[in-house]
Every structure is written in C-alpha cells, then in structure tokens.
Amino acid sequence: MLTGPLRKLDLGIIPSPSGAGALVLHGEEEADCLVVFRGFSPADRTNPVALATFSGCRQSVFGYPNDEAYWGVPGAGYGFYEVLDSDWSDRLTQFNRLRFPGTRHDRESRHYFMGCHDASGQFLARDLSVEALSGRFDSALDEALRRYLRHE
C-alpha cells in the first residue's frame, strides 16, 4: 500500500529505532486512532514515551512490514511520513459505491505511514499529532485509554 512518494514529517519524536513497543487503539466507529510507543527525540536525544493521535481515522493497518522490509521503499525509515498520491481513499470510495452509489470522495483524509523497528502502521486520517507523555509506558497507556474512552 506504500504507493507514491513519501514526505517525511518532522513531529519532534520518532518511534525508537531499538524498538517502540507500539500499541494501537482503534475501535469500531471511533473518530481517532491512538498509538502509544517508546520514542526517540533527535533534538535532545531522549527516549520519551509518546502518543500519536491520528484524528478522524477511517482505516488503519498495523503490523508487517518491519523495518528490514519497508527499507525497500524509497525514503522510508523510522518516523512518520505522508504517502503522497495515495489511492487508499479512492479505493474506499469505490468500495462504498458498490452499495451506496452516492458516496462522495473524501478529500480530507491523508495516508500516513509510521515506521517502527518490528512493525509499521498505515493510517487513513485527517490529521496527525505526536506528543511526549510523562511517566512510564503503563501510565501513557492509561492516559491513551482515558482519551479514547472520552469519545464514547
């Protein structure tokens, strides 16, 4: 699904190259997809626990390929990218038109790629933000779950 050139996004934190331990929260009919991960801040060389929020996420794919496989894609590496000229949103629109012919094309969603060590993620969402969270990984998971449940 990584068709099209990648544009690297500088969000201040990338998934830790030694292993991010990423955990994805994306439920049925939820507006956002949250990813908790161990990060790396190139600016100050720290390793914060971080939270990526893919706002208005329509679909997500997480798991394979790992870094050894996705390094075959020009420009891919550890971090966050936008996949330019992606047809992902078009494919969803075409599929929906099989049953709902009046489905309009979604012009707001963008295709994001998250490169981690042992996995990667792709997200079709309106926006992406990343923030460092204080405390340990389990505290970050608690915070992510609190935010996730606020949308119920």
Backbone torsions as a table, in degrees:
resi	resn	phi	psi	omega
1	MET	NA	-4.0	177.6
2	LEU	-85.9	66.9	176.8
3	THR	-98.3	133.1	-178.1
4	GLY	104.0	159.3	-179.6
5	PRO	-68.9	155.4	178.2
6	LEU	-103.5	140.6	173.3
7	ARG	-114.8	115.2	-179.2
8	LYS	-67.6	134.7	179.0
9	LEU	-105.9	124.5	177.9
10	ASP	-91.3	99.2	-178.5
11	LEU	-108.5	7.5	175.9
12	GLY	89.6	-23.1	-178.5
13	ILE	-138.3	138.2	173.3
14	ILE	-120.6	161.3	172.8
15	PRO	-60.9	139.7	-177.5
16	SER	-57.9	126.0	178.4
17	PRO	-61.4	-21.4	179.7
18	SER	-88.9	2.2	178.8
19	GLY	128.1	120.2	-175.3
20	ALA	-93.6	-19.4	-177.1
21	GLY	56.5	36.4	-172.4
22	ALA	-63.0	138.6	175.5
23	LEU	-126.7	128.9	-174.2
24	VAL	-106.0	132.4	172.8
25	LEU	-115.5	108.0	178.3
26	HIS	-148.0	108.4	-175.5
27	GLY	-107.9	172.8	177.6
28	GLU	-62.4	128.9	177.5
29	GLU	62.5	19.8	176.4
30	GLU	-86.5	145.1	-177.7
31	ALA	-77.8	-31.5	-175.1
32	ASP	-122.0	153.2	172.3
33	CYS	-114.8	127.7	-178.5
34	LEU	-112.3	138.9	177.1
35	VAL	-128.3	118.1	174.6
36	VAL	-94.6	134.9	-178.0
37	PHE	-155.0	157.3	171.4
38	ARG	-80.5	126.9	-173.7
39	GLY	-111.5	178.6	174.0
40	PHE	-140.6	128.7	177.3
41	SER	-102.0	107.2	-179.5
42	PRO	-60.9	-29.3	-176.4
43	ALA	-65.2	-46.0	-177.6
44	ASP	-117.6	6.6	176.1
45	ARG	56.7	37.3	175.7
46	THR	-101.9	168.6	-177.9
47	ASN	-123.8	72.0	-179.9
48	PRO	-76.4	154.5	165.6
49	VAL	-77.6	138.5	-172.9
50	ALA	-134.1	163.8	178.7
51	LEU	-129.7	122.3	173.0
52	ALA	-100.4	131.1	177.7
53	THR	-116.4	117.4	175.3
54	PHE	-99.2	99.5	-174.3
55	SER	-76.1	139.7	179.0
56	GLY	60.5	42.9	-175.5
57	CYS	-77.2	119.1	-179.3
58	ARG	-87.0	-33.0	-178.3
59	GLN	-158.2	147.1	177.5
60	SER	-137.8	150.4	175.5
61	VAL	-133.4	127.6	-178.0
62	PHE	-137.8	138.9	178.4
63	GLY	135.4	-126.6	179.2
64	TYR	-69.1	144.0	12.4
65	PRO	-89.3	152.0	173.2
66	ASN	-85.5	-176.5	-174.6
67	ASP	-61.7	-38.0	-178.6
68	GLU	-62.5	-32.9	179.6
69	ALA	-82.6	-45.9	-174.6
70	TYR	-75.3	-13.6	173.9
71	TRP	-64.0	-12.6	174.2
72	GLY	-74.0	-12.3	177.4
73	VAL	-89.4	122.0	-178.5
74	PRO	-54.8	126.8	176.6
75	GLY	89.7	-9.1	-177.4
76	ALA	-81.1	149.2	177.8
77	GLY	-172.9	-164.6	176.4
78	TYR	-70.3	130.3	177.9
79	GLY	136.7	-161.3	-176.5
80	PHE	-119.8	139.2	-175.8
81	TYR	-140.6	155.0	166.3
82	GLU	-104.9	132.5	177.3
83	VAL	-88.5	110.1	-177.5
84	LEU	-80.1	150.6	179.0
85	ASP	57.8	30.5	179.0
86	SER	-73.1	145.3	177.1
87	ASP	-102.6	10.1	-176.9
88	TRP	-56.3	-50.4	-179.5
89	SER	-63.0	-38.8	177.8
90	ASP	-62.2	-41.1	179.8
91	ARG	-64.6	-38.7	177.0
92	LEU	-65.6	-41.4	178.1
93	THR	-61.8	-46.4	179.3
94	GLN	-60.3	-41.9	179.3
95	PHE	-63.5	-45.9	179.9
96	ASN	-63.3	-32.0	179.9
97	ARG	-68.3	-16.7	175.1
98	LEU	-59.9	-37.8	-178.8
99	ARG	-107.5	-29.6	-176.9
100	PHE	-125.7	84.1	-172.5
101	PRO	-57.8	-23.9	-178.1
102	GLY	-86.9	7.5	-179.2
103	THR	-57.9	128.6	179.0
104	ARG	-89.6	149.5	178.2
105	HIS	-67.3	134.7	177.7
106	ASP	-84.9	108.4	-178.1
107	ARG	-95.2	-3.1	-177.6
108	GLU	-93.2	-28.7	-175.7
109	SER	-74.0	144.6	177.4
110	ARG	-125.6	153.0	-178.8
111	HIS	-94.3	116.0	179.4
112	TYR	-109.3	146.9	175.9
113	PHE	-123.3	133.9	177.5
114	MET	-119.5	112.4	-179.2
115	GLY	-94.3	117.4	176.8
116	CYS	-114.5	-179.5	-178.9
117	HIS	-72.6	-56.6	-174.4
118	ASP	-99.8	0.5	-178.0
119	ALA	-159.9	177.6	172.8
120	SER	-147.7	163.7	178.2
121	GLY	-132.9	147.0	173.2
122	GLN	-128.9	137.3	-172.2
123	PHE	-138.5	131.8	174.3
124	LEU	-102.1	103.4	-170.9
125	ALA	-145.4	164.8	178.3
126	ARG	-75.9	-35.6	-173.9
127	ASP	-154.8	164.5	179.7
128	LEU	-138.5	133.5	171.9
129	SER	-136.4	151.6	179.1
130	VAL	-132.8	135.4	178.5
131	GLU	-139.6	145.3	173.2
132	ALA	-78.4	139.7	176.6
133	LEU	-114.0	144.7	179.1
134	SER	-81.4	154.1	177.1
135	GLY	94.9	-167.4	-176.1
136	ARG	-87.1	174.7	-178.5
137	PHE	-60.7	-41.8	-179.4
138	ASP	-65.2	-33.9	175.9
139	SER	-67.1	-38.7	178.1
140	ALA	-65.8	-38.7	176.4
141	LEU	-62.3	-42.6	177.3
142	ASP	-58.9	-45.1	-180.0
143	GLU	-63.7	-43.2	179.1
144	ALA	-62.3	-42.7	179.8
145	LEU	-65.6	-38.6	175.6
146	ARG	-59.7	-46.5	179.9
147	ARG	-64.7	-41.3	-179.9
148	TYR	-61.9	-44.7	-176.8
149	LEU	-72.6	-20.6	176.0
150	ARG	-61.9	-24.0	-178.1
151	HIS	-83.8	-7.9	-178.6
152	GLU	-70.7	NA	NA
